[in-house]
Amino acid sequence: MSVKGWTVIFKGPRFQAEMLQAILEANDIRAEVFGDTAYGVGINFTEARLLVPDEQAGHARRLIKEAEEAGAEAGDEGAEEAWPEDV
């Protein structure tokens, strides 16, 4: 899928594309999610694409990378606390 003036910055599960869209829009980046909207038992099994205007693509990619790194760090810190050894 290609749209003139827009860059695809993510392909994957729709729920993840929508979460990334929310992060970008909170940072004043226009973002659109395209893809199937078929859901099954509360889980989306379809691939979606997240697009941003060409001129905002670099900034959007940096924000997504920062969000992924912050999530990974938070997961690493909480992993030991979430599963105590004596349980």
C-alpha positions in Angstrom: 0.0 0.0 0.0 1.4 3.3 -1.0 -0.2 6.7 -0.6 1.4 9.8 -2.2 2.7 12.1 0.6 2.5 9.4 3.3 5.1 7.0 4.7 4.3 3.6 6.2 6.1 3.4 9.5 4.6 0.3 11.0 3.1 -3.0 9.8 1.6 -5.4 12.2 -1.3 -6.1 14.6 -4.0 -3.5 14.4 -4.2 -3.0 18.2 -0.5 -2.2 18.2 -0.9 0.2 15.3 -3.6 2.0 17.1 -1.5 2.3 20.3 1.3 3.8 18.3 -1.1 6.1 16.6 -2.2 7.4 20.0 1.4 8.0 21.0 2.1 9.9 17.8 -1.0 12.0 18.0 -0.2 12.9 21.6 3.0 14.3 20.2 1.3 16.3 17.4 2.0 13.9 14.6 -0.9 13.1 12.3 -1.2 9.4 11.9 -3.7 7.1 10.1 -4.2 3.4 10.6 -5.3 1.4 7.6 -6.1 -2.3 7.5 -8.8 -4.9 8.1 -11.0 -4.3 11.0 -12.0 -7.9 11.5 -11.7 -9.0 15.1 -12.3 -12.4 16.7 -13.0 -13.0 20.3 -11.6 -9.7 21.3 -8.3 -10.3 19.5 -7.4 -8.8 16.2 -5.7 -11.2 13.8 -5.3 -8.8 10.8 -2.3 -6.8 9.7 -2.6 -3.1 9.7 -0.4 -0.2 8.5 0.4 3.0 10.3 1.0 6.0 8.0 2.3 9.5 8.7 2.9 12.4 6.4 6.3 12.1 4.7 7.7 15.2 6.4 6.9 13.7 9.9 8.2 10.2 9.3 11.6 10.7 10.8 10.2 12.2 14.0 7.5 9.5 14.2 10.1 6.8 13.9 12.2 8.3 16.7 9.2 8.5 19.0 8.3 4.9 18.3 11.8 3.8 19.0 11.8 5.8 22.3 8.5 4.2 23.3 9.7 0.7 22.6 12.9 1.3 24.6 11.0 2.7 27.5 8.6 -0.3 27.4 11.6 -2.8 27.3 13.2 -1.0 30.3 10.0 -1.1 32.3 9.6 -4.8 31.5 13.1 -5.6 32.6 12.8 -3.7 35.9 9.4 -5.3 36.8 10.3 -8.8 35.7 12.0 -9.8 39.0 9.4 -8.1 41.2 6.5 -9.7 39.4 7.6 -13.3 40.1 9.0 -13.7 43.6 11.2 -16.8 44.0 9.3 -18.1 47.1 5.9 -18.4 45.3 
